[in-house]
Amino acid sequence: EAESEGFAGALSGVRALIRAPMLRAPFALFAGLLVLEGATDVQIVALSLGKLGLGDGGPGLLYTVWGVGGLLGSALLLILVRRRGYGLALALGALGFAAGIAVVGADGVPLALAAMIPAGLGFALVETAVMGLVPRLADDTVVGRVYALSEILYGGAAGVGALIAPLLIDAFGAAGSFAVVGIAFGAGAMLAWRAYARLD
């Protein structure tokens, strides 16, 4: 019974998105971001233990710097929303995340650490901006269902990313797989630029 209620809630969240066209592009971006989060969890381990030679503590070090970027992103979001709106925050966040991820494996440890800052900053901008847009663009009666859908995405999309990551690493190597997903995510964000601009 609980599973059926959860499924019904997820369907209600999807229907709410269909009825709120301006939420579709932000949620598509958010879903893509979560897929890549799941993928990077695997990729970072492979990169830090392999090419970077950071040992067992390497993934933790990289994610610590990611977290610093996330704190900066939270502060930047307040400035962007006050001066312009959520659309610019989404666009800049997506491009910052894509740029950081694309170059994280291109060279040695210093570049990898530096790249984690825009990656974490961009992730925080997109995630927080999408959550802030929901009560502004969804009907009051379905806001809870849209948030429930976002929680399902956290687990489901990240799981998909974790399954894809080994295939990417096998095909392109740990460093190359970062470049592939970063460039692809950045290109997708650019294609939806107008949709983000309309939010402002």
N, C-alpha and C positions, 0 to 999 in steps of 0.2 A: 504493500500500500504506500509506504514512504517513497519507494522508487518511482511508483506511478505518479505521485504528487510532484516529485522532483522533475520528472520528464514533462509533466504538464506545465510546470512553472517555466522550464526552459523554452517550451513552445510558445508560451505567453510572452516571454522575453523577445523571441524572434519576431512574433507578430507585432510587438511594440516597436521594434526597429523598422519593420516594414512600414508602419504608420508614421514614423518620424524620419523622413528621407535624409535630413541633415545629420542624423546620427550614424548613417550607414558607413560613410567614409572613415570617420574616426574609429568606429568599431572594427572595421576591416584592418585598419592600421594597427590597432591594439591587438587583434588576433595574430597578425603577422609578427608583431613584436614578441608576443608570448611564445610563438613557435620557435623564434630565434633564441629566446631565452633558454628554452629547453635544449636547443642544439648547442648553444655556447657552454652550457654546463658540462657537456661531454667534450667539446672541442678544447676548452681551456685546460682540462686535465691532460688531454693528449699533447697539447702544445707545451705546457709547462714541464711535463715529465720528459718530453722528447727534445724538440729543437732548443728550447730555452734552458733546459737542464737545471731547473729550479728545485727539483726534489719534491718530497711529499708536501712541503709547505707552500709550494708554488701556487697552486690554485687559490689557497687562502689569501696569499699576498695580492694576487691579481684582483680578487673580489673585494679586498679591503680598499684598494684604490678605486674600484668601481663604486663602492659605497661613498667615498669622498665625492666623486662626481655626482652621485645621486643627491647628496646634501646641497651641492652647488645648484643642481637643477631645480630643487624645491625653492631655493631663494630666487632664482632667475624667473621661475614661473610667476611669482607674485609681481615682479616688475613688468613682465610682458603682458599679463592680464590687465593690469592697471593702465598701461599705456596703449595697448592695442587690442588684445583679445586672445581667445583660446586657439584660434586658427593659426596664428603665427607661432605660438608655442608648440603646436602639433608639428608644423612643418620644420621648424628648427630642431625640435627634438628628434624627429625621424632622420633628418640629415646628419645630425651630430652622432647619433647612435650608429648609423650606417658607416660614416667615415671612420669612427673609432674601431669598429669591428673589422672593416676592410683592411686596415693596416696593422692590426695587432700582431700578426705573425710575420710581417714583412722583413723585420730585422732582428735585433737582439732584445735583451731584457729592458734597456731604457725605453725603447720605443713601445714595447708591449705595455709597460707600466703607464707611460704617457697616454697611450690610446685608450686605456681603461677609463680615463677621466671623461672624455666626450661620450664614450659608450654609456657610462653610468648616468651622466647628465642628461643625455638624450632619452634614455629609458625613463627616467623620472619625469621628464617633461611630458612625454606621451601618456604615460600611465596616469599621472595626476590630472592632466588636462581632460582626458576622456572621462574620468570619474567626476570631474567638475561640470562637464557638459550634460551629463545624464539628467539631473534635475531641471536643467534649463530647457532641454529640447524634448524630453519625453513627457507624455501626459501624466499628471499627478497620480492617477489611479494605477499606473503600471511601472512607476519608477522602481519599486522594489523588485519587480520581475526582471527588469533590465539589469539591475545590480546582481541578481541571482545568476543571470546569464553570464555576466562578467566573471563570477566566481567559478562557473563551470569551465569557462575558457582558460582560467588560470591552470587548472589541472589538465584538461584535455589537450589544449594547444601545446603546452609545454611537453606533454607526453609524446605528442607527434614529433616535435622537434628533437627530442632525445632519441627517437627511433630513426630519424633521418640522418642525424649527425654521423654515425659510423659509416654510412654509405658515402657521405660527402668526404669524410677523411680517407676512406679507401680510394676514392676516385681522384682527389686533388691533394691529399696530404693535409696535415693539421693546419699549416699556415695557409695553404691555398684554399681550403674550405672556408676559412674566415673571409678571405677576399671575395669568394663567390657569393656567400650569403649577404655580405655587406653591400656589395654592388647591386645585387638583385633587390634588396630592401630599399636602398636609396633610389633606384629607378622607379620602383612602385610608388614611393612617396612623391616623387616628382610628377608622376602621371595624375595624381589626385590633388595637385597643388591648388587648382581652382576651387575644389570642394572645400578645402581648408580656408581659403581666402573668403569664401561666402559666409563662413561662421563669424567673421569679424564685421 
